[in-house]
Amino acid sequence: MSGLLRKLHIPGVKKRERPDSEARVKLQKELFAFTKCTEHGFPSKPSATAYDPKLKLLAIGTKSGAVRIVGGPGVEFGGQHEAEGSVTQLFFLPEQGRLISLFSDNSLHLWEVNIKDGNSVLEKVKDFSMENSKLKNISACCLSSNAENLLLGTEGGNIHLLDVSTFSLSDQIIYQDVVMQNVPDDFKVNPGAVEAIAEHPNDPNRYLIGYNRGLVVMWDNEKSQADQTYNTTQQLESVTWHRDGTQFMSAHADGSYIIWSTEDSNEPKEKATTPYGPFPCKSVNKVQWKTAKAGNFIIFSGGMPRASYGDRHTVSVMQGGTHTAFDFTSRVIDFLALTTLDEMDAETIGDDTIAKYDEPHTLLVLCEEELVAIDLLSDGWPSFQLPYCSSLHSSAITTSAHAANVPDAFWEKVEQAGKAQFEGFSVREWPITGGTNLSGPATSRDMLLTGHEDGSVRFWDASTTDLKLLYKLTTTEVFGDGPLDQSNAEGDEEWPPFRKVGTFDPYSDDPRLGIQKITLCPLSETLVIAGTAGQVVLLGLEREQRTTEVSSVTVNIVSDRDNFVWKGHEALKVRAGDVKFEAGFQPSVVMQLHPPAACTALAVQTEWQLIAAGTAHGYGLFDYAQKKEVATKCTLNPQDLTGTGESAMSRRKSFKKSLRESFRRLRRKKESYEVNAKKKEEPKPKEEEPAKEAEKTEEKKEEEGAEAPAVEGAEAAAPAPAEPEPAPAATPPPKEEPAAPAQSEGRRTIERQVEARPVDDSMGSMVRSLYFCDTFILHDKATHNTLWAGTNNGNIFVHTLTVPAADKRGEDSVVCQLAREIRLKHHAPVISIAVIDGRAAPLPDALEVANERAKVPENHDHKVVIVSEEQVKIFTLPNLKPYGKFKLTAHEGSRIRKVGFTSYRSRSDENYAETDISVLTNQGDLNIYTLPGLRRQLNQNAIRKEDVVGISSAVFTKNGQGFYLGSPSEYVRFSLSARYTSTPLCMVELKEGMRPPPPEPEPEAEPEVEAAAAEETPAAEGDAEAKPAEESKEGDEAVAVVTEAVAATALDDSRVEENAGDITQDSVQEHLITEATTTTTELVEGGTSSESSQQQKNKVNDETVAENEETVSEQLEELRITEEGDDNVETSSKPDGDSETSSKPDGDSETSNKPDGDSETSNKPDGDSETLITTTTTTTTVEPQENGVVETESSVETTTISSTTVVTTETVKSETRSEDSEAVVSQ
């Protein structure tokens, strides 16, 4: 019946979708492919950093276990630790392209920069884990100058040496007890954990070892002795060498540092210096002492006065009389001083004059929220402008937008305005230049715009893999009461000498300044931004500085609601009078919405010079050519008291009205109970239910149609038979699910039930989407300028606009009239609206056709695509008949969060392109649907469904790429296009011979054949090969006897001591041999033994086994006492506790562990044999084979007592080649 209905195309019956053709599947591979390209911004939660001065690479480790390596612009790659934890320290092996990371679980990992498919990647090659003991927790590390050893200081005070070549601990250990032997008796107390290790700059065998409680020891590693000991009364934090090696500096927890002479350990060379004393100061966490011809540098972090500036995060630099405390807004993780001497080759450093000076040129400071580079060669020590790792979240990101392929003139203006803002930065080239960027030049100029909480908008260069800041726009100049204060200079005599550096500033002067929506028109150089307090600012791009007054126009959305009371924040005040604005985007007018709620939707039509902005109360239309309001529409429900600012039980509400409503509710509940009771007593026939439901639907349709001139969507009522059949959905229909009890009769359920949203939802009035277009709405003879507005409860309002001609644009007013209204049945929020032409392409944006950036749209067969959270629906224009739909929520249970209309171009054919819908759901899935067929082309999970911020921050580009916030400081870039991907392509080349070859593995010793097995094997079976246990399926089954005493002993892995009482190995062997019964079986070629003979043999075997079991049980009970407590047995344990030894075909014995607890042992390759004391019962069956081959299968039960107690049950299947027709197997 259902097939007949499908043939008749009766509405309401879903057609099963046909699979895509082979040609379409092939085309999909050319158009669509998901790629996670790269990450832009600053690594979230950094925890460690390292620098390779030879390769000029910087590594940053994070608390999430990620490692990112950057070099020159465009050179970027990274890795991820498998375990959960944080990277605590990083060490580059200079010029080797290798990196060692210390992980929070006390493990070390070796990474290598290798080349894969012509691109450099970071791969983990080795790892090593220290014992999980508090005394062996690694507290300090130092890499030797030859990069052969890594010294590991522990909390127990010992120092272990890690051999980098083998990545294992060497035998040498610097014990704390040995170090303390030469310490004077007065200081022989526990010095605490190893706090710092520093290698002598000129003697690689000498180290400074600093302990937590203030003891510093000069250790001679070659002589294994302490040369000097230096003791302080303050807790030690850090040590650093002077370049000449005759003196060093120690930093302490009281904010002081001390200079010591290596020759005199009695007293310091200079007394303790507290830079920011004399009041108590915080600890100096790290100190570096660098030499330079112009004067030595002392660089340290911390040390601020505890009471006054204990909350400051600083790195202080002192050179001669110059002293600056660089003040950061986030905690300092680590800092590095990049020196010229470290970057030189060994041949160049041969001059003694050069080797005397470090000559630091750059100070890199890794903070919790940003990376700052300070130029130490230029006057005033200015900061560098970062080419990557920028702090995107300098103020919290609130919204974003993308502009693709902007005009060159517009780009140059923005870039020029940005250069004027960056005049205070260093003019030197970026110092980190490692690697080679293999990416070609950008094919188009793309911009990513980010709106921030402090009211600023930043323009980023998104054309390449490096997200570089181009320009910053601030709106704080537009709003305010008093004159604009632009003086940020601090007092000259302030102490400490602070200087603010970095861009991270999490504090906002006014939360109402936050940016909510951004719309950019590059062709007209117009920018419109909307904020949290209902402010909509129109800005134009100017090359020159200008002083002007900004006008403000209030647009009252709730003007028709007399009883409305706004209880929220006030609107921002526009700064009065003339204000000077620098070159760049300058404001011209402010559209202030009332009530001043946050803007939720924004649209601009620069060709018509109109702006539409919406809030939770409605939307307004603004003419910025004449700077006046055009129209407003309040979307609040008149019956919804929350929309008028009153609570549900407002005192202003009459008591009489409250009682009336209460009684009505009670009456309705009573009636519903009576109806349900009658239905239970007298069930109606199934045939009447569909008719009644159709009748209710008609009544509902009539009631809703009487409310307003609305066009009911197909969701609200079933389409008439005359309407066309909707296009098939993009995916095959899901399997039928059990219907709900209320719908189980007379219905065919093909999708899950979606509950209708309440019409009087308090958030239903929120405007979610606004859209300008020129399309057919009244009739199909001519197009009209229209404005479409979608709300949170599924209502779409369509307005016609009458825009005056260009010559009368400044005189005549724009006319706006409500033309149509569409309601969605389930009242799902409308998040996007677009009109497509006859080619299924969205209508071009303003000025695109005039600038030849888009084709002229076809003025026929227009359709409107309405995307709600639950489904994508297409209506024909102007009659608004349903054309097709895809129900995402009903089919899969997910909701649409972000939508983009994307042009996908073929990877191989540049002339072929199609426009599709890109969708991101609340489950983190990325989908692509065709237009107008709505057939799904790709379904890819990209974001974790728990990452709500990442999903809500996503933005699609027009060429198939996208961005979302992977963390508060990072944008993740992805691509759905097979043609356009922005993946970093780079290469780090190493000099030949720089990376040492891996150590050769030690040759494995050949396993020896047991002497005992050789004695027991007859000469005829000397070259027989043992087969694996898995192959012993053929032939007769062997008889295996397992005793309880033997099985119990198998669980014991301990070793029997040599002096185990009076029972010796020889005595037990002799006793067992005398009592064992030997059974000899003669084998005759071509025949088998008779049945009676075989039974007799089995009987003898059983008696022998019983006697041997009793003997072995008694002896093993006596031996068990001596076995306990000895844990020096080498066994390889499986997870279930059974020990295992594998046997090789060359004669080594093998015992396979069984689930019942049987133990396993093996002969070691080094030849260590295990002497067995055996009780054996053999049952042999023989089958004659061709060519004189005799196949035997025996079951042997062996009880072994030796230096290692072993109890096994072994099954041997051997194939013996014999020339004789008979073979004798004896024991």
Long-range contacts (C-beta under 8 A, 24 or more apart in sequence): 2-748, 9-725, 10-721, 11-718, 11-719, 11-720, 11-721, 11-723, 11-725, 12-718, 12-719, 14-729, 14-733, 14-750, 15-725, 15-728, 16-732, 16-733, 17-728, 17-729, 17-730, 17-731, 17-732, 17-733, 17-935, 18-728, 19-732, 20-935, 27-906, 28-937, 28-938, 29-978, 30-906, 30-907, 30-908, 30-909, 30-978, 31-904, 31-905, 31-906, 31-907, 31-914, 31-937, 31-977, 31-978, 31-979, 32-904, 32-928, 32-937, 32-938, 32-976, 32-977, 32-978, 33-975, 33-976, 33-977, 33-978, 34-926, 34-938, 34-940, 34-942, 34-974, 34-975, 34-976, 35-974, 35-975, 35-981, 35-983, 36-942, 36-972, 36-973, 36-974, 37-465, 37-961, 37-973, 37-974, 37-975, 37-981, 37-982, 37-983, 38-76, 38-465, 38-972, 38-973, 38-982, 38-983, 38-984, 39-68, 39-966, 39-970, 39-971, 39-972, 39-973, 40-392, 40-460, 40-462, 40-465, 40-466, 40-467, 40-963, 40-970, 40-971, 40-972, 40-973, 41-389, 41-390, 41-391, 41-392, 41-393, 41-467, 41-969, 41-970, 41-971, 42-369, 42-370, 42-371, 42-389, 42-390, 42-391, 42-392, 42-393, 42-969, 42-970, 43-68, 43-389, 43-969, 43-970, 44-966, 44-967, 44-968, 44-969, 44-970, 45-86, 45-368, 45-967, 46-333, 46-366, 46-368, 47-86, 47-87, 47-88, 47-333, 48-87, 48-88, 48-89, 48-90, 48-101, 48-102, 48-333, 48-334, 49-90, 49-333, 49-334, 49-336, 49-364, 49-366, 50-89, 50-90, 50-91, 50-92, 50-99, 50-336, 51-92, 51-336, 51-338, 51-364, 51-432, 52-92, 52-94, 52-95, 52-434, 53-94, 53-338, 53-339, 53-342, 53-343, 54-94, 54-95, 54-342, 54-343, 55-92, 55-94, 55-95, 55-97, 55-434, 55-435, 55-988, 55-990, 56-343, 56-431, 56-432, 56-433, 56-434, 57-92, 57-113, 57-432, 57-434, 57-435, 57-988, 58-364, 58-432, 58-434, 59-90, 59-92, 59-99, 60-366, 60-371, 60-389, 61-86, 61-87, 61-88, 61-89, 61-90, 61-101, 62-86, 62-87, 63-87, 65-103, 67-99, 67-101, 67-111, 67-122, 69-99, 69-113, 69-122, 70-388, 70-389, 70-432, 71-432, 71-433, 71-434, 71-435, 71-986, 71-988, 72-430, 72-432, 72-433, 72-434, 72-435, 72-436, 72-437, 73-387, 73-388, 73-430, 73-437, 73-466, 73-468, 74-437, 74-438, 74-439, 74-464, 74-465, 74-466, 74-984, 74-985, 74-986, 75-120, 75-434, 75-435, 75-436, 75-437, 75-984, 75-986, 75-988, 76-388, 76-465, 76-466, 76-984, 76-986, 77-113, 77-119, 77-120, 77-121, 77-122, 77-984, 77-986, 78-122, 79-111, 79-122, 79-123, 79-124, 81-109, 81-124, 83-107, 89-141, 91-141, 91-143, 91-150, 93-143, 93-147, 93-164, 94-147, 95-990, 95-991, 95-994, 96-147, 96-990, 96-994, 96-995, 96-996, 97-988, 97-990, 97-994, 97-995, 98-995, 100-143, 100-150, 100-164, 102-138, 102-141, 105-129, 105-132, 106-130, 106-131, 106-132, 106-136, 106-137, 106-138, 108-150, 108-162, 108-167, 110-164, 110-167, 112-995, 113-988, 113-990, 115-987, 118-438, 118-985, 118-987, 119-438, 119-984, 119-985, 119-986, 119-987, 120-435, 120-986, 120-987, 120-988, 126-167, 127-167, 128-162, 128-167, 128-168, 128-169, 130-154, 130-160, 139-193, 139-194, 139-195, 140-193, 140-194, 140-195, 140-196, 140-197, 140-210, 141-197, 142-197, 142-198, 142-199, 142-207, 144-199, 144-204, 145-199, 145-204, 146-204, 151-197, 151-207, 153-193, 153-194, 153-195, 153-196, 153-197, 153-209, 154-193, 154-194, 155-193, 155-194, 156-193, 157-190, 157-191, 157-192, 157-193, 157-194, 157-211, 158-194, 159-194, 159-197, 159-209, 165-996, 165-998, 165-999, 166-999, 174-209, 174-219, 174-221, 174-224, 178-224, 179-209, 179-217, 179-219, 179-226, 181-226, 182-225, 182-226, 182-229, 183-215, 183-217, 183-226, 183-229, 184-229, 187-215, 187-229, 187-231, 189-213, 191-215, 195-236, 195-237, 195-238, 196-236, 196-237, 196-238, 196-239, 198-239, 198-240, 198-241, 198-248, 199-241, 200-241, 200-245, 201-241, 201-242, 201-243, 201-244, 201-245, 202-244, 202-245, 203-245, 208-239, 208-241, 208-248, 210-236, 210-238, 210-239, 210-250, 211-236, 212-236, 214-252, 216-250, 216-260, 218-262, 218-265, 228-262, 228-263, 228-265, 229-265, 230-260, 230-265, 232-258, 234-272, 235-283, 237-283, 237-284, 237-285, 237-286, 237-287, 238-284, 238-285, 238-286, 238-287, 239-287, 240-287, 240-288, 240-289, 241-289, 242-289, 242-291, 243-290, 243-291, 243-355, 243-356, 243-357, 243-358, 244-356, 248-289, 249-287, 249-289, 249-298, 251-283, 251-284, 251-285, 251-286, 251-287, 251-300, 252-283, 252-284, 253-283, 253-284, 254-280, 254-281, 254-283, 255-280, 255-281, 255-282, 255-283, 255-284, 255-302, 255-303, 255-304, 255-306, 256-281, 256-284, 256-303, 257-284, 257-287, 257-298, 257-300, 274-303, 275-300, 275-303, 275-316, 275-318, 275-323, 275-496, 276-303, 276-304, 276-305, 276-309, 276-496, 277-305, 279-305, 279-306, 279-307, 279-308, 280-305, 280-306, 280-307, 281-305, 281-306, 282-306, 282-310, 285-332, 286-334, 286-335, 288-335, 288-337, 290-337, 290-339, 290-358, 290-359, 290-360, 291-356, 291-357, 291-358, 291-359, 292-319, 292-357, 292-358, 292-359, 292-360, 293-357, 293-359, 294-319, 294-320, 295-319, 295-320, 297-337, 297-358, 297-360, 297-376, 299-335, 299-337, 299-360, 299-363, 301-332, 301-335, 302-332, 304-496, 305-496, 309-496, 312-498, 313-367, 314-496, 314-498, 315-363, 315-365, 316-496, 317-363, 317-374, 317-376, 317-381, 323-497, 324-381, 324-497, 324-499, 325-496, 325-497, 325-498, 325-499, 326-365, 326-372, 326-374, 326-499, 326-501, 327-498, 327-499, 327-500, 327-501, 328-365, 328-367, 328-370, 328-372, 328-501, 328-502, 328-504, 329-367, 329-369, 329-500, 329-502, 329-504, 329-505, 329-506, 330-367, 330-368, 330-369, 330-370, 330-502, 330-504, 331-367, 331-368, 332-365, 332-366, 332-367, 332-368, 333-366, 333-367, 333-368, 334-366, 335-363, 335-364, 335-365, 335-366, 336-363, 336-364, 336-366, 337-362, 337-363, 337-364, 337-376, 338-362, 338-363, 338-364, 338-431, 361-431, 362-431, 367-502, 367-504, 369-393, 369-504, 369-506, 369-969, 370-394, 370-502, 370-503, 370-504, 372-501, 372-502, 373-430, 373-431, 374-501, 375-426, 375-428, 377-428, 378-426, 378-427, 378-428, 382-424, 382-425, 382-426, 383-424, 383-425, 383-426, 383-501, 383-502, 384-425, 384-426, 384-428, 384-430, 384-431, 385-422, 385-425, 385-426, 385-469, 386-468, 386-469, 387-430, 387-466, 387-468, 388-466, 388-467, 388-468, 390-460, 390-467, 390-468, 390-469, 390-503, 391-502, 391-503, 391-504, 391-969, 392-450, 392-458, 392-460, 392-467, 392-969, 392-970, 392-971, 393-504, 393-968, 393-969, 394-452, 394-503, 394-504, 394-505, 395-452, 395-453, 395-454, 395-456, 395-505, 395-506, 395-508, 396-452, 396-453, 396-506, 396-968, 397-450, 397-451, 397-452, 397-453, 397-953, 397-965, 397-968, 398-451, 398-452, 398-453, 398-514, 398-515, 398-516, 399-450, 399-451, 399-515, 399-516, 399-517, 399-518, 400-448, 400-449, 400-450, 400-451, 400-518, 400-953, 400-955, 400-963, 401-448, 401-449, 401-451, 401-518, 401-519, 401-520, 401-955, 402-446, 402-447, 402-448, 402-449, 402-462, 402-955, 402-956, 402-957, 402-958, 402-963, 403-446, 403-447, 403-449, 403-520, 403-522, 404-444, 404-446, 404-957, 404-958, 404-959, 405-444, 405-445, 405-446, 405-853, 405-958, 406-445, 406-446, 406-447, 406-522, 407-522, 407-523, 407-851, 408-445, 410-522, 410-523, 410-525, 410-541, 411-445, 411-447, 413-525, 413-541, 413-543, 414-447, 414-459, 414-470, 414-471, 414-541, 414-584, 415-470, 415-471, 416-543, 416-583, 417-471, 417-541, 417-543, 417-582, 417-583, 417-584, 417-585, 418-459, 418-469, 418-470, 418-471, 418-472, 418-584, 420-582, 420-583, 420-584, 421-471, 421-472, 421-582, 434-988, 435-986, 435-987, 435-988, 436-986, 436-987, 436-988, 436-989, 437-985, 437-986, 438-985, 438-986, 438-987, 439-464, 439-465, 439-984, 439-985, 439-986, 444-959, 446-957, 447-520, 447-522, 448-963, 448-971, 449-518, 449-520, 451-514, 451-515, 451-516, 451-517, 451-518, 451-529, 452-514, 452-515, 453-508, 453-511, 453-513, 453-514, 453-515, 454-505, 454-507, 454-508, 454-509, 454-513, 454-514, 455-479, 455-508, 455-510, 455-513, 455-514, 455-515, 455-531, 456-515, 457-515, 457-518, 457-527, 457-529, 462-963, 464-982, 465-973, 465-982, 465-983, 465-984, 467-971, 471-584, 473-527, 473-539, 473-584, 473-585, 475-513, 475-515, 475-529, 475-531, 475-537, 475-587, 476-509, 476-513, 477-575, 477-579, 477-581, 478-537, 478-550, 478-574, 478-575, 478-579, 478-587, 478-590, 479-510, 479-513, 479-535, 479-572, 479-573, 479-574, 479-575, 480-573, 480-575, 481-573, 481-575, 484-575, 484-579, 510-572, 512-569, 512-572, 512-596, 513-572, 516-598, 516-599, 516-600, 517-599, 517-600, 517-601, 517-602, 517-613, 518-602, 519-602, 519-603, 519-604, 521-604, 521-606, 521-845, 521-846, 521-847, 523-606, 523-846, 523-847, 523-848, 523-851, 523-853, 524-606, 524-846, 524-847, 526-604, 526-606, 527-585, 528-602, 528-604, 528-611, 530-599, 530-602, 530-613, 531-572, 531-598, 531-599, 532-598, 532-599, 533-569, 533-570, 533-571, 533-572, 533-596, 533-598, 534-571, 534-592, 534-593, 534-594, 534-595, 534-596, 534-597, 534-598, 534-599, 534-615, 535-571, 535-572, 535-590, 535-591, 535-592, 535-593, 535-596, 535-599, 536-590, 536-591, 536-592, 536-593, 536-599, 536-602, 536-611, 536-613, 536-622, 537-587, 537-589, 537-590, 537-591, 538-587, 538-588, 538-589, 538-590, 538-591, 538-611, 538-624, 539-585, 539-586, 539-587, 539-588, 540-585, 540-586, 540-588, 541-584, 541-585, 541-586, 542-581, 542-583, 542-584, 542-585, 542-586, 543-583, 544-583, 545-580, 545-581, 545-582, 545-583, 546-580, 546-581, 546-586, 547-578, 547-579, 547-580, 547-581, 548-578, 548-579, 548-581, 548-586, 548-588, 549-576, 549-577, 549-578, 549-579, 550-574, 550-575, 550-579, 550-587, 550-588, 550-589, 550-590, 551-588, 551-589, 551-590, 551-627, 552-589, 552-590, 552-592, 553-589, 553-590, 553-591, 553-592, 553-622, 553-627, 553-628, 553-629, 554-592, 554-593, 554-594, 555-591, 555-592, 555-593, 555-594, 555-613, 555-620, 555-622, 555-629, 555-632, 556-594, 556-632, 557-593, 557-594, 557-595, 557-615, 557-617, 557-618, 557-619, 557-620, 557-632, 557-633, 557-634, 558-594, 558-595, 558-617, 558-618, 558-634, 558-636, 559-632, 559-634, 560-634, 561-634, 561-636, 561-643, 561-644, 563-644, 564-595, 564-636, 564-643, 564-644, 564-645, 565-644, 565-645, 565-646, 566-594, 566-595, 566-596, 566-645, 567-645, 568-595, 568-596, 568-597, 569-596, 570-596, 571-596, 572-596, 588-624, 589-624, 589-627, 591-620, 591-622, 591-624, 593-620, 600-766, 600-767, 600-768, 601-767, 601-768, 601-769, 601-770, 601-789, 602-770, 603-770, 603-771, 603-772, 603-787, 604-772, 605-772, 605-846, 606-846, 606-847, 607-846, 607-847, 607-850, 608-772, 608-785, 608-801, 608-803, 608-814, 608-846, 609-809, 610-772, 610-787, 610-801, 610-803, 610-814, 612-770, 612-772, 612-787, 612-789, 613-770, 614-766, 614-767, 614-768, 614-770, 614-789, 615-766, 615-767, 616-763, 616-765, 616-766, 616-767, 617-643, 617-765, 618-765, 618-767, 619-767, 619-770, 619-789, 621-787, 621-799, 621-801, 621-814, 621-816, 623-813, 623-814, 625-809, 625-810, 626-810, 626-813, 628-813, 630-813, 630-814, 630-816, 631-799, 631-816, 633-789, 633-797, 633-799, 633-818, 634-765, 635-764, 635-765, 635-766, 635-767, 635-791, 635-795, 636-765, 637-759, 637-760, 637-764, 637-765, 639-760, 640-760, 640-762, 640-765, 642-762, 643-762, 643-765, 686-745, 686-746, 687-746, 689-745, 689-746, 690-746, 690-747, 694-718, 704-823, 708-821, 709-820, 709-821, 710-820, 710-821, 710-822, 710-823, 711-820, 711-821, 711-822, 711-880, 712-822, 712-823, 713-822, 713-823, 713-824, 713-825, 713-873, 713-875, 713-882, 714-873, 714-882, 714-885, 715-794, 715-824, 715-825, 715-826, 715-871, 715-873, 716-823, 716-824, 716-825, 717-825, 719-881, 719-882, 723-881, 723-882, 724-881, 724-882, 724-883, 726-882, 726-883, 726-884, 726-885, 727-874, 727-883, 727-884, 727-885, 727-932, 727-933, 727-934, 728-884, 728-933, 728-934, 728-935, 729-884, 729-885, 729-886, 729-887, 729-891, 729-934, 729-935, 730-886, 730-929, 730-930, 730-933, 730-934, 730-935, 730-936, 730-937, 731-886, 731-891, 731-935, 731-936, 733-891, 734-891, 734-892, 751-887, 751-890, 751-891, 752-890, 752-891, 752-893, 754-826, 754-870, 754-889, 754-890, 755-826, 756-825, 756-826, 756-827, 757-793, 757-794, 757-826, 757-827, 757-828, 758-827, 759-793, 759-827, 761-792, 761-793, 761-827, 763-792, 764-791, 764-792, 764-793, 764-827, 765-791, 765-792, 765-793, 766-791, 766-792, 766-829, 767-791, 767-792, 768-792, 768-829, 768-830, 768-831, 769-830, 769-831, 769-832, 769-833, 771-833, 771-834, 771-835, 772-846, 773-834, 773-835, 773-843, 774-843, 775-835, 775-843, 775-862, 775-864, 775-877, 776-862, 776-877, 776-878, 777-819, 777-820, 777-877, 777-878, 778-819, 778-878, 779-878, 780-877, 780-878, 783-859, 784-819, 786-819, 787-816, 788-833, 788-864, 790-829, 790-830, 790-831, 790-832, 790-833, 790-866, 790-868, 791-829, 791-830, 792-829, 792-830, 793-827, 793-829, 794-823, 794-824, 794-825, 794-826, 794-827, 794-828, 794-829, 794-830, 794-868, 795-821, 795-822, 795-823, 795-824, 795-830, 796-821, 796-822, 796-823, 796-824, 796-830, 796-833, 796-866, 797-821, 798-822, 820-880, 822-866, 822-875, 822-880, 824-866, 824-868, 824-873, 826-870, 828-868, 828-869, 828-870, 828-871, 828-889, 829-868, 829-869, 830-866, 830-867, 830-868, 831-867, 831-868, 831-869, 831-896, 831-897, 831-898, 831-899, 832-865, 832-866, 832-867, 832-899, 833-864, 833-865, 833-866, 833-867, 834-864, 834-865, 834-901, 835-862, 835-863, 835-864, 835-865, 835-877, 836-862, 836-863, 836-864, 836-865, 836-915, 836-931, 836-932, 837-861, 837-862, 838-862, 840-914, 840-915, 840-931, 840-932, 841-915, 841-931, 842-901, 842-915, 863-932, 865-901, 865-917, 865-931, 865-932, 867-896, 867-899, 867-917, 867-919, 868-896, 869-895, 869-896, 869-897, 870-895, 870-896, 872-896, 872-917, 872-919, 872-929, 872-934, 874-932, 874-934, 883-932, 884-932, 884-933, 884-934, 885-934, 886-929, 886-934, 886-936, 888-919, 888-921, 888-927, 894-921, 894-922, 894-923, 894-925, 895-921, 895-922, 896-920, 896-921, 896-922, 897-921, 897-922, 897-951, 897-952, 897-954, 898-951, 898-954, 898-955, 898-956, 899-956, 900-955, 900-956, 900-957, 900-958, 900-962, 901-958, 902-928, 902-956, 902-957, 902-958, 902-959, 902-960, 902-976, 902-977, 903-958, 903-959, 903-960, 904-928, 904-960, 904-976, 904-977, 904-979, 905-959, 905-977, 905-979, 905-980, 906-978, 906-979, 907-978, 907-979, 918-956, 918-960, 918-962, 918-976, 920-951, 920-954, 920-956, 920-962, 922-951, 924-950, 924-951, 926-962, 926-974, 926-976, 928-976, 938-976, 940-976, 942-974, 1004-1165, 1005-1165, 1005-1166, 1005-1167, 1006-1146, 1006-1165, 1007-1144, 1007-1146, 1007-1147, 1007-1148, 1007-1163, 1007-1164, 1007-1165, 1007-1167, 1008-1163, 1008-1167, 1008-1169, 1009-1146, 1009-1147, 1009-1148, 1010-1147, 1010-1148, 1010-1149, 1010-1163, 1010-1169, 1011-1169, 1012-1171, 1012-1172, 1013-1147, 1013-1149, 1014-1147, 1016-1227, 1018-1224, 1018-1225, 1018-1226, 1020-1216, 1020-1218, 1020-1220, 1020-1223, 1021-1214, 1021-1216, 1023-1217, 1024-1214, 1024-1215, 1024-1216, 1024-1217, 1025-1145, 1025-1214, 1025-1215, 1026-1143, 1026-1145, 1026-1147, 1026-1150, 1026-1212, 1026-1213, 1026-1214, 1027-1145, 1027-1213, 1027-1214, 1027-1215, 1029-1150, 1029-1152, 1029-1211, 1029-1213, 1031-1213, 1032-1193, 1032-1211, 1032-1213, 1034-1191, 1035-1181, 1035-1183, 1035-1191, 1035-1193, 1035-1213, 1036-1181, 1036-1183, 1036-1193, 1037-1193, 1038-1179, 1038-1181, 1038-1193, 1038-1194, 1038-1195, 1038-1211, 1039-1098, 1039-1101, 1039-1179, 1039-1195, 1040-1195, 1040-1197, 1040-1209, 1040-1211, 1041-1105, 1041-1177, 1041-1195, 1041-1197, 1042-1158, 1042-1197, 1042-1209, 1043-1109, 1043-1112, 1043-1113, 1043-1197, 1045-1109, 1045-1112, 1045-1113, 1045-1116, 1045-1117, 1046-1109, 1046-1112, 1046-1197, 1046-1199, 1046-1207, 1046-1209, 1047-1156, 1047-1157, 1047-1158, 1047-1207, 1049-1116, 1049-1120, 1049-1199, 1049-1205, 1049-1207, 1050-1157, 1050-1158, 1050-1159, 1050-1206, 1050-1207, 1050-1208, 1051-1137, 1051-1157, 1051-1159, 1052-1120, 1052-1123, 1052-1159, 1052-1205, 1053-1129, 1053-1131, 1053-1133, 1053-1139, 1053-1159, 1054-1123, 1054-1124, 1054-1125, 1054-1126, 1054-1127, 1054-1129, 1054-1205, 1055-1123, 1055-1126, 1055-1128, 1055-1129, 1055-1203, 1055-1204, 1055-1205, 1056-1119, 1056-1122, 1056-1123, 1056-1126, 1056-1201, 1056-1202, 1056-1203, 1056-1204, 1056-1205, 1057-1122, 1057-1123, 1057-1126, 1058-1203, 1060-1119, 1060-1122, 1060-1123, 1061-1118, 1061-1119, 1061-1121, 1061-1122, 1063-1115, 1063-1118, 1063-1119, 1065-1171, 1065-1173, 1065-1201, 1065-1202, 1068-1115, 1068-1173, 1068-1201, 1069-1173, 1071-1111, 1072-1108, 1072-1111, 1072-1112, 1072-1173, 1072-1174, 1072-1175, 1075-1107, 1075-1108, 1075-1111, 1076-1104, 1076-1108, 1076-1175, 1076-1176, 1076-1227, 1077-1101, 1077-1103, 1077-1104, 1077-1107, 1078-1226, 1078-1227, 1079-1104, 1079-1178, 1079-1226, 1079-1227, 1080-1224, 1080-1225, 1080-1226, 1081-1180, 1081-1182, 1081-1224, 1081-1225, 1082-1222, 1082-1224, 1083-1182, 1083-1190, 1083-1222, 1083-1223, 1083-1224, 1083-1225, 1084-1221, 1084-1222, 1085-1184, 1085-1188, 1085-1221, 1085-1222, 1086-1184, 1086-1221, 1087-1184, 1088-1182, 1088-1183, 1097-1179, 1098-1179, 1101-1177, 1101-1178, 1101-1179, 1104-1177, 1105-1177, 1105-1197, 1108-1175, 1108-1177, 1108-1199, 1111-1175, 1112-1175, 1112-1199, 1115-1201, 1116-1199, 1116-1201, 1116-1205, 1119-1201, 1119-1205, 1123-1205, 1129-1204, 1130-1164, 1131-1161, 1149-1210, 1150-1210, 1151-1206, 1151-1208, 1151-1209, 1151-1210, 1154-1209, 1158-1207, 1158-1208, 1158-1209, 1159-1206, 1159-1207, 1159-1208, 1160-1208, 1161-1200, 1161-1204, 1161-1206, 1161-1208, 1170-1200, 1170-1202, 1170-1203, 1170-1204, 1170-1206, 1171-1202, 1171-1203, 1172-1198, 1172-1200, 1172-1202, 1172-1206, 1173-1199, 1173-1200, 1173-1201, 1173-1202, 1174-1198, 1174-1199, 1174-1200, 1175-1199, 1176-1227, 1178-1225, 1178-1227, 1180-1225, 1182-1223, 1187-1217, 1188-1217, 1188-1218, 1188-1219, 1188-1220, 1188-1221, 1189-1215, 1189-1216, 1189-1217, 1189-1218, 1190-1216, 1190-1217, 1190-1218, 1190-1223, 1191-1215, 1191-1216, 1192-1216, 1192-1225, 1194-1225
